[in-house]
């Protein structure tokens, strides 16, 4: 006959077995706590990074709005400056024409045309710069809109969270039997993970 541990009475055997089962239960509980702690930290970090990205995207949208306002104000200033410059050139041309009307009408006409042409070129260049800036701004606005979480969900993507509410980035983050929540653009559903 062979025995694992020699014990003298059935009571001692029962105490021995109860102690072993209790110790195994405590080790299992500790392993569960460690696993939950170690598995939850990457998910918490991922959630923090996602929140930081969302805030940065909102800040970029605000900065783009401010840039648009500055561009509009600059465009108005350029338009006023171009108009003022054109008005001054016309006044100067008229003054020169009055002073030298009898001696050089052709020179005055040429100067007037040249000044008008310069003013028109300046105004055209200002309009072109404004169009280019507005186009760039609109492109950035479109990008911000396309990257918004609602638009990403509308394109068919989903967000899956653990029972603790942490975003799951891979299938290995969901344990068999765990309840998870999947969010679509039009709502959310809860499901249970099965062995694959």
PASELUM-55772 format. One record per residue: x, y, z of N, C-alpha, C in turn; residue in one letter; residue number from 1. Coordinates in steps of 0.1 Angstrom, whole numbers, padded with zeros to 4 digits. Layout:
N
((X Y Z) (X Y Z) (X Y Z) 'A' NUM)
...
# end
This chain:
196
((0008 -0012 0000) (0000 0000 0000) (0009 0012 0000) 'X' 1)
((0004 0023 -0007) (0012 0035 -0008) (0002 0046 -0005) 'X' 2)
((0007 0056 0003) (-0001 0068 0007) (0007 0080 0003) 'X' 3)
((-0001 0091 -0001) (0005 0104 -0004) (0011 0110 0009) 'X' 4)
((0003 0110 0019) (0008 0116 0032) (0002 0107 0043) 'X' 5)
((0010 0103 0052) (0004 0094 0063) (-0003 0103 0073) 'X' 6)
((-0015 0100 0076) (-0023 0107 0086) (-0030 0096 0094) 'X' 7)
((-0032 0100 0107) (-0036 0089 0117) (-0051 0087 0117) 'X' 8)
((-0059 0098 0115) (-0073 0097 0117) (-0080 0103 0105) 'X' 9)
((-0093 0098 0103) (-0101 0104 0092) (-0103 0119 0093) 'X' 10)
((-0103 0124 0106) (-0105 0138 0108) (-0092 0146 0102) 'X' 11)
((-0080 0140 0105) (-0068 0146 0100) (-0068 0146 0085) 'X' 12)
((-0072 0135 0079) (-0073 0134 0064) (-0082 0145 0059) 'X' 13)
((-0094 0147 0065) (-0104 0157 0061) (-0097 0171 0062) 'X' 14)
((-0091 0174 0073) (-0084 0187 0075) (-0073 0189 0064) 'X' 15)
((-0065 0178 0062) (-0055 0179 0052) (-0061 0183 0038) 'X' 16)
((-0072 0176 0034) (-0078 0178 0021) (-0085 0192 0020) 'X' 17)
((-0091 0197 0031) (-0097 0210 0032) (-0087 0221 0030) 'X' 18)
((-0075 0219 0037) (-0064 0229 0036) (-0059 0229 0022) 'X' 19)
((-0057 0218 0016) (-0052 0217 0002) (-0061 0224 -0008) 'X' 20)
((-0074 0221 -0007) (-0084 0228 -0016) (-0085 0243 -0013) 'X' 21)
((-0085 0247 0000) (-0085 0261 0003) (-0073 0268 -0003) 'X' 22)
((-0061 0262 -0002) (-0048 0268 -0007) (-0049 0269 -0023) 'X' 23)
((-0055 0259 -0029) (-0056 0259 -0044) (-0066 0270 -0048) 'X' 24)
((-0077 0272 -0040) (-0087 0282 -0043) (-0080 0296 -0042) 'X' 25)
((-0072 0298 -0031) (-0066 0311 -0029) (-0056 0314 -0040) 'X' 26)
((-0048 0304 -0045) (-0039 0306 -0056) (-0047 0309 -0069) 'X' 27)
((-0058 0302 -0071) (-0066 0305 -0083) (-0072 0319 -0082) 'X' 28)
((-0076 0324 -0071) (-0082 0337 -0069) (-0071 0348 -0072) 'X' 29)
((-0059 0345 -0067) (-0047 0354 -0069) (-0044 0355 -0084) 'X' 30)
((-0044 0343 -0090) (-0041 0343 -0105) (-0051 0351 -0112) 'X' 31)
((-0064 0350 -0108) (-0075 0357 -0115) (-0072 0372 -0113) 'X' 32)
((-0069 0377 -0101) (-0067 0391 -0099) (-0055 0396 -0107) 'X' 33)
((-0044 0388 -0107) (-0032 0393 -0115) (-0036 0394 -0130) 'X' 34)
((-0043 0383 -0135) (-0046 0383 -0149) (-0055 0395 -0152) 'X' 35)
((-0065 0398 -0144) (-0074 0410 -0146) (-0066 0423 -0146) 'X' 36)
((-0056 0424 -0136) (-0048 0436 -0135) (-0039 0438 -0147) 'X' 37)
((-0033 0427 -0151) (-0023 0428 -0162) (-0030 0429 -0176) 'X' 38)
((-0041 0423 -0177) (-0049 0424 -0190) (-0056 0437 -0191) 'X' 39)
((-0059 0443 -0180) (-0067 0456 -0181) (-0058 0468 -0184) 'X' 40)
((-0046 0468 -0180) (-0037 0480 -0181) (-0035 0484 -0196) 'X' 41)
((-0032 0474 -0206) (-0031 0479 -0220) (-0044 0485 -0225) 'X' 42)
((-0055 0479 -0220) (-0068 0485 -0225) (-0070 0499 -0220) 'X' 43)
((-0066 0501 -0207) (-0068 0515 -0201) (-0059 0524 -0209) 'X' 44)
((-0046 0520 -0212) (-0037 0529 -0220) (-0043 0532 -0233) 'X' 45)
((-0049 0522 -0240) (-0054 0524 -0253) (-0066 0534 -0252) 'X' 46)
((-0074 0532 -0242) (-0085 0542 -0240) (-0080 0556 -0238) 'X' 47)
((-0070 0558 -0230) (-0064 0571 -0228) (-0059 0577 -0241) 'X' 48)
((-0051 0568 -0249) (-0046 0573 -0262) (-0057 0577 -0271) 'X' 49)
((-0068 0569 -0271) (-0080 0573 -0280) (-0086 0586 -0276) 'X' 50)
((-0087 0588 -0262) (-0093 0601 -0257) (-0084 0613 -0261) 'X' 51)
((-0071 0611 -0260) (-0061 0621 -0263) (-0062 0624 -0278) 'X' 52)
((-0063 0614 -0287) (-0065 0616 -0301) (-0078 0624 -0304) 'X' 53)
((-0089 0620 -0297) (-0101 0627 -0300) (-0100 0642 -0296) 'X' 54)
((-0093 0645 -0285) (-0091 0659 -0281) (-0083 0666 -0291) 'X' 55)
((-0072 0660 -0296) (-0063 0666 -0305) (-0071 0669 -0318) 'X' 56)
((-0080 0660 -0322) (-0087 0662 -0334) (-0097 0674 -0333) 'X' 57)
((-0103 0675 -0321) (-0112 0686 -0318) (-0104 0699 -0318) 'X' 58)
((-0092 0699 -0312) (-0084 0711 -0312) (-0079 0715 -0326) 'X' 59)
((-0076 0705 -0334) (-0072 0708 -0348) (-0084 0714 -0355) 'X' 60)
((-0096 0710 -0353) (-0108 0716 -0359) (-0110 0730 -0355) 'X' 61)
((-0107 0733 -0342) (-0108 0747 -0337) (-0098 0755 -0343) 'X' 62)
((-0085 0750 -0344) (-0074 0758 -0350) (-0077 0761 -0365) 'X' 63)
((-0083 0751 -0372) (-0087 0753 -0386) (-0097 0764 -0387) 'X' 64)
((-0107 0764 -0378) (-0117 0774 -0378) (-0111 0788 -0376) 'X' 65)
((-0102 0789 -0366) (-0095 0802 -0364) (-0087 0806 -0376) 'X' 66)
((-0080 0796 -0382) (-0072 0799 -0394) (-0081 0804 -0405) 'X' 67)
((-0093 0799 -0407) (-0103 0803 -0417) (-0107 0818 -0414) 'X' 68)
((-0109 0821 -0402) (-0113 0834 -0398) (-0102 0844 -0401) 'X' 69)
((-0090 0840 -0398) (-0078 0849 -0401) (-0076 0851 -0416) 'X' 70)
((-0078 0840 -0424) (-0077 0841 -0438) (-0088 0850 -0444) 'X' 71)
((-0100 0849 -0439) (-0111 0858 -0444) (-0107 0872 -0440) 'X' 72)
((-0102 0875 -0428) (-0098 0889 -0425) (-0087 0894 -0433) 'X' 73)
((-0077 0885 -0436) (-0066 0889 -0445) (-0071 0892 -0459) 'X' 74)
((-0080 0884 -0464) (-0086 0886 -0477) (-0093 0900 -0478) 'X' 75)
((-0100 0903 -0467) (-0107 0916 -0467) (-0097 0927 -0467) 'X' 76)
((-0086 0926 -0459) (-0076 0936 -0458) (-0069 0937 -0472) 'X' 77)
((-0066 0926 -0478) (-0059 0926 -0491) (-0068 0933 -0502) 'X' 78)
((-0081 0930 -0501) (-0090 0936 -0511) (-0091 0951 -0509) 'X' 79)
((-0092 0955 -0496) (-0092 0970 -0493) (-0079 0976 -0498) 'X' 80)
((-0068 0970 -0495) (-0055 0976 -0498) (-0053 0977 -0514) 'X' 81)
((-0058 0966 -0521) (-0057 0966 -0535) (-0066 0977 -0541) 'X' 82)
((-0078 0979 -0535) (-0087 0989 -0540) (-0081 1003 -0537) 'X' 83)
((-0075 1005 -0525) (-0070 1017 -0522) (-0058 1021 -0531) 'X' 84)
((-0049 1011 -0534) (-0038 1013 -0542) (-0043 1016 -0556) 'X' 85)
((-0053 1010 -0561) (-0058 1013 -0575) (-0064 1027 -0575) 'X' 86)
((-0071 1031 -0565) (-0077 1044 -0564) (-0066 1055 -0564) 'X' 87)
((-0055 1053 -0556) (-0044 1062 -0556) (-0037 1063 -0569) 'X' 88)
((-0035 1052 -0576) (-0029 1052 -0589) (-0037 1060 -0599) 'X' 89)
((-0050 1058 -0598) (-0059 1065 -0607) (-0058 1080 -0605) 'X' 90)
((-0058 1084 -0592) (-0057 1098 -0588) (-0044 1104 -0594) 'X' 91)
((-0033 1096 -0591) (-0020 1101 -0596) (-0020 1103 -0611) 'X' 92)
((-0026 1093 -0618) (-0026 1093 -0632) (-0034 1105 -0637) 'X' 93)
((-0045 1108 -0630) (-0054 1119 -0634) (-0046 1132 -0632) 'X' 94)
((-0039 1133 -0621) (-0031 1145 -0618) (-0020 1147 -0628) 'X' 95)
((-0013 1136 -0631) (-0002 1138 -0642) (-0008 1141 -0655) 'X' 96)
((-0020 1136 -0658) (-0026 1139 -0671) (-0030 1154 -0671) 'X' 97)
((-0035 1159 -0660) (-0039 1173 -0660) (-0026 1182 -0661) 'X' 98)
((-0015 1178 -0655) (-0003 1186 -0656) (0004 1186 -0669) 'X' 99)
((0003 1174 -0675) (0011 1172 -0688) (0001 1169 -0699) 'X' 100)
((-0011 1173 -0698) (-0021 1170 -0709) (-0017 1175 -0722) 'X' 101)
((-0012 1187 -0723) (-0008 1193 -0736) (0004 1187 -0741) 'X' 102)
((0014 1182 -0732) (0027 1178 -0737) (0027 1163 -0740) 'X' 103)
((0021 1155 -0732) (0023 1140 -0734) (0010 1132 -0732) 'X' 104)
((0000 1134 -0739) (-0012 1126 -0737) (-0010 1111 -0739) 'X' 105)
((-0002 1108 -0748) (0001 1094 -0750) (0008 1088 -0738) 'X' 106)
((0018 1094 -0732) (0025 1089 -0721) (0016 1088 -0709) 'X' 107)
((0007 1097 -0707) (-0003 1096 -0696) (-0012 1084 -0698) 'X' 108)
((-0016 1082 -0710) (-0025 1071 -0713) (-0018 1057 -0710) 'X' 109)
((-0005 1057 -0714) (0003 1045 -0712) (0005 1042 -0697) 'X' 110)
((0008 1053 -0689) (0010 1052 -0675) (-0003 1048 -0668) 'X' 111)
((-0014 1053 -0673) (-0027 1050 -0667) (-0030 1035 -0669) 'X' 112)
((-0027 1030 -0681) (-0029 1016 -0684) (-0020 1007 -0676) 'X' 113)
((-0008 1011 -0675) (0002 1003 -0667) (-0002 1002 -0653) 'X' 114)
((-0007 1014 -0647) (-0011 1014 -0633) (-0023 1005 -0631) 'X' 115)
((-0033 1007 -0640) (-0045 0999 -0639) (-0041 0984 -0640) 'X' 116)
((-0033 0981 -0649) (-0028 0967 -0651) (-0022 0962 -0638) 'X' 117)
((-0013 0970 -0632) (-0007 0965 -0620) (-0017 0963 -0609) 'X' 118)
((-0026 0973 -0608) (-0037 0971 -0597) (-0045 0959 -0600) 'X' 119)
((-0048 0956 -0612) (-0056 0944 -0616) (-0048 0931 -0613) 'X' 120)
((-0035 0932 -0616) (-0027 0920 -0613) (-0026 0917 -0598) 'X' 121)
((-0024 0928 -0591) (-0024 0927 -0576) (-0037 0921 -0571) 'X' 122)
((-0048 0927 -0575) (-0061 0921 -0571) (-0063 0907 -0575) 'X' 123)
((-0059 0903 -0587) (-0060 0889 -0592) (-0051 0880 -0583) 'X' 124)
((-0039 0885 -0580) (-0030 0876 -0572) (-0036 0874 -0558) 'X' 125)
((-0042 0885 -0553) (-0048 0884 -0539) (-0059 0874 -0540) 'X' 126)
((-0068 0875 -0550) (-0079 0866 -0551) (-0074 0851 -0553) 'X' 127)
((-0064 0849 -0561) (-0058 0836 -0563) (-0053 0830 -0549) 'X' 128)
((-0046 0838 -0542) (-0041 0834 -0529) (-0052 0830 -0519) 'X' 129)
((-0062 0838 -0520) (-0074 0835 -0511) (-0081 0822 -0515) 'X' 130)
((-0082 0820 -0528) (-0088 0808 -0533) (-0080 0796 -0529) 'X' 131)
((-0067 0797 -0530) (-0058 0786 -0526) (-0059 0783 -0512) 'X' 132)
((-0059 0793 -0503) (-0060 0792 -0489) (-0073 0786 -0485) 'X' 133)
((-0084 0790 -0491) (-0097 0785 -0488) (-0098 0770 -0492) 'X' 134)
((-0092 0767 -0504) (-0092 0753 -0508) (-0085 0744 -0498) 'X' 135)
((-0073 0749 -0494) (-0066 0741 -0484) (-0073 0739 -0471) 'X' 136)
((-0080 0750 -0467) (-0088 0749 -0455) (-0099 0740 -0456) 'X' 137)
((-0106 0740 -0467) (-0117 0731 -0470) (-0113 0717 -0470) 'X' 138)
((-0101 0714 -0476) (-0095 0700 -0476) (-0093 0695 -0461) 'X' 139)
((-0088 0704 -0453) (-0085 0700 -0439) (-0098 0698 -0432) 'X' 140)
((-0108 0706 -0434) (-0121 0705 -0428) (-0127 0691 -0432) 'X' 141)
((-0126 0688 -0445) (-0132 0675 -0450) (-0125 0664 -0443) 'X' 142)
((-0112 0665 -0442) (-0104 0654 -0435) (-0109 0652 -0421) 'X' 143)
((-0110 0663 -0414) (-0115 0663 -0400) (-0129 0656 -0399) 'X' 144)
((-0138 0660 -0408) (-0151 0654 -0408) (-0150 0639 -0411) 'X' 145)
((-0142 0635 -0421) (-0141 0621 -0425) (-0135 0612 -0413) 'X' 146)
((-0126 0618 -0405) (-0120 0611 -0395) (-0128 0611 -0382) 'X' 147)
((-0139 0618 -0381) (-0147 0618 -0369) (-0152 0604 -0366) 'X' 148)
((-0153 0600 -0354) (-0158 0587 -0350) (-0171 0583 -0356) 'X' 149)
((-0180 0592 -0357) (-0194 0589 -0363) (-0193 0585 -0377) 'X' 150)
((-0184 0592 -0385) (-0182 0589 -0399) (-0175 0576 -0401) 'X' 151)
((-0166 0572 -0392) (-0159 0560 -0393) (-0169 0548 -0391) 'X' 152)
((-0178 0550 -0381) (-0188 0540 -0378) (-0198 0539 -0390) 'X' 153)
((-0201 0551 -0396) (-0210 0551 -0408) (-0205 0543 -0420) 'X' 154)
((-0191 0542 -0420) (-0185 0534 -0432) (-0185 0519 -0429) 'X' 155)
((-0191 0515 -0418) (-0192 0500 -0415) (-0182 0495 -0404) 'X' 156)
((-0174 0504 -0399) (-0166 0500 -0388) (-0174 0499 -0375) 'X' 157)
((-0169 0492 -0365) (-0175 0491 -0352) (-0165 0493 -0341) 'X' 158)
((-0170 0496 -0329) (-0161 0497 -0317) (-0166 0486 -0308) 'X' 159)
((-0157 0477 -0303) (-0161 0466 -0294) (-0154 0469 -0281) 'X' 160)
((-0162 0468 -0270) (-0157 0471 -0257) (-0159 0458 -0248) 'X' 161)
((-0150 0457 -0238) (-0151 0446 -0228) (-0162 0450 -0219) 'X' 162)
((-0165 0440 -0210) (-0175 0443 -0200) (-0172 0455 -0191) 'X' 163)
((-0159 0457 -0190) (-0154 0469 -0181) (-0155 0482 -0189) 'X' 164)
((-0159 0481 -0202) (-0160 0493 -0210) (-0147 0497 -0217) 'X' 165)
((-0137 0489 -0217) (-0125 0492 -0224) (-0125 0487 -0238) 'X' 166)
((-0119 0495 -0247) (-0120 0492 -0262) (-0111 0481 -0265) 'X' 167)
((-0116 0471 -0272) (-0108 0459 -0276) (-0102 0461 -0290) 'X' 168)
((-0089 0460 -0291) (-0083 0462 -0304) (-0079 0449 -0311) 'X' 169)
((-0080 0438 -0304) (-0078 0425 -0311) (-0086 0414 -0305) 'X' 170)
((-0087 0403 -0312) (-0096 0392 -0307) (-0090 0386 -0294) 'X' 171)
((-0076 0387 -0293) (-0070 0381 -0281) (-0074 0389 -0268) 'X' 172)
((-0080 0400 -0269) (-0084 0408 -0257) (-0097 0403 -0251) 'X' 173)
((-0104 0395 -0258) (-0117 0390 -0254) (-0116 0375 -0249) 'X' 174)
((-0119 0372 -0237) (-0117 0358 -0232) (-0130 0351 -0234) 'X' 175)
((-0130 0338 -0237) (-0142 0330 -0239) (-0151 0331 -0227) 'X' 176)
((-0164 0333 -0229) (-0174 0334 -0219) (-0176 0349 -0215) 'X' 177)
((-0167 0358 -0219) (-0168 0372 -0215) (-0179 0379 -0223) 'X' 178)
((-0186 0388 -0216) (-0196 0396 -0223) (-0190 0408 -0229) 'X' 179)
((-0193 0411 -0242) (-0187 0423 -0249) (-0198 0431 -0255) 'X' 180)
((-0195 0443 -0257) (-0205 0452 -0264) (-0199 0457 -0277) 'X' 181)
((-0207 0456 -0288) (-0203 0461 -0301) (-0211 0473 -0305) 'X' 182)
((-0205 0484 -0309) (-0212 0497 -0312) (-0212 0499 -0327) 'X' 183)
((-0223 0500 -0333) (-0224 0504 -0347) (-0229 0519 -0348) 'X' 184)
((-0231 0524 -0360) (-0235 0537 -0362) (-0249 0539 -0357) 'X' 185)
((-0258 0529 -0357) (-0272 0530 -0353) (-0275 0523 -0340) 'X' 186)
((-0265 0519 -0332) (-0268 0513 -0319) (-0257 0504 -0314) 'X' 187)
((-0261 0496 -0304) (-0251 0487 -0298) (-0257 0474 -0295) 'X' 188)
((-0250 0463 -0294) (-0255 0450 -0290) (-0244 0444 -0281) 'X' 189)
((-0250 0436 -0271) (-0241 0429 -0262) (-0241 0414 -0267) 'X' 190)
((-0229 0408 -0266) (-0228 0394 -0269) (-0218 0387 -0260) 'X' 191)
((-0217 0374 -0261) (-0208 0366 -0253) (-0198 0360 -0262) 'X' 192)
((-0185 0360 -0258) (-0174 0354 -0266) (-0174 0339 -0265) 'X' 193)
((-0173 0332 -0276) (-0172 0317 -0276) (-0159 0313 -0281) 'X' 194)
((-0155 0301 -0277) (-0142 0295 -0282) (-0143 0294 -0297) 'X' 195)
((-0132 0298 -0304) (-0132 0296 -0319) (-0125 0284 -0323) 'X' 196)
# end
